[in-house]
Amino acid sequence: MARLSNRLGYELVKARAEIGAPPTNPDVIDLFMRGMALFEQQPPTTDNNYSARALFDQALRTDPNNANALTGDAATYLIE
């Protein structure tokens, strides 16, 4: 019985991982974080906003469905 529950537990974890969020590319995370660092600098400047947008756009070229990069990109347009 213990073997069955162990095997079932393994299969459930494996299945959950397959339907969960896909792994994120470390380069995309780096670009997003660098973009946010520029975006959040005070006082805000036009140059920082454009530079942050360029980093978010670069992240989106690598992973077009990355929610963080999409949000950051949209925020730069909101500020503009």
C-alpha positions, -999 to +999 in steps of 0.1 A: +000+000+000+028+024+008+044+018-026+012+027-043+007+059-024+044+069-030+040+062-067+007+081-068+022+110-050+051+111-074+027+111-104+005+138-089+035+161-083+048+154-119+013+161-134+010+193-113+044+205-125+034+199-161+003+222-159+020+248-136+038+278-148+066+271-173+101+277-161+113+312-166+144+320-185+170+336-162+179+362-188+143+374-189+143+377-151+175+397-153+162+420-180+130+426-161+148+433-128+171+458-145+142+474-162+123+478-129+154+493-112+154+520-139+117+524-139+115+529-101+143+555-098+133+587-082+128+613-095+114+596-127+130+608-159+121+603-196+155+587-202+150+561-175+115+554-187+128+547-223+157+527-210+135+506-189+111+500-218+140+489-240+149+463-213+113+451-210+111+449-248+143+428-250+128+405-223+096+401-244+116+392-275+130+363-255+097+353-239+067+371-255+043+357-228+063+368-197+037+386-175+063+406-156+079+420-187+045+427-203+034+446-171+066+466-170+064+475-207+028+486-202+037+507-172+063+526-192+036+536-217+013+546-188+040+569-174+047+584-208 
